[in-house]
Amino acid sequence: MTSITLNQSSRTAKFFNAARASFATNASFPLLALRLALAVTIFPHGAQKLLGWWGGYGFSATMGAFTQMMGIPAPLALAVILTEFFAPLLLVLGLFTRLSALAIGVTMLVAALKVHLANGFFMPDGVEFFIPVVTISAVLLFKGAGRWALDTPLARKLGR
């Protein structure tokens, strides 16, 4: 009985340590700047896809294009649309920063390799845009949210 209790306690402690580490960050202004730059860059793309803002096609048309024209499975198409819309909002708040950065980074890397690489390097259709976006996502994934992030109080609370 005691070994089971200790084992469960050890697993619980490992879980909270991992959760705390996923929210931990420092009060860095450069990380804040990168976080906001990524959010401002990606949000309009998500708003185009989800809401039809800024000349976008909106949710139904985007889902149709992704699933029928591009052959992307519906759950992945939905994940792309939701990631590009909601992850930047979370980045602005500094909430779930690492998860948001991972989702954006993976989404953009796949788009670069599967769609844009065939068009060469230069914009508007090449991979040039994706290099800084994926790089910023990686920095935020590894370093955290920086200053003025809601992740900071979560990390403190999980550390207790």
Buried (B, 14 or more C-beta within 10 A) or exposed (E): EEEEEEEEEEEEEEEEEEBBEBBBBEEBEEBBEBBBBBBEBBBBBBBBBBEBEEEBEBBEEBBEBBBEEEEBEEEEBBBBBBBBBBBBEBBBBBBBBBBBBBBBBBBBBBBBEEBBEEEEEEEEEBBBBBEBBBEBBBBBBEBBBBBBBBBBEBBEEBEE
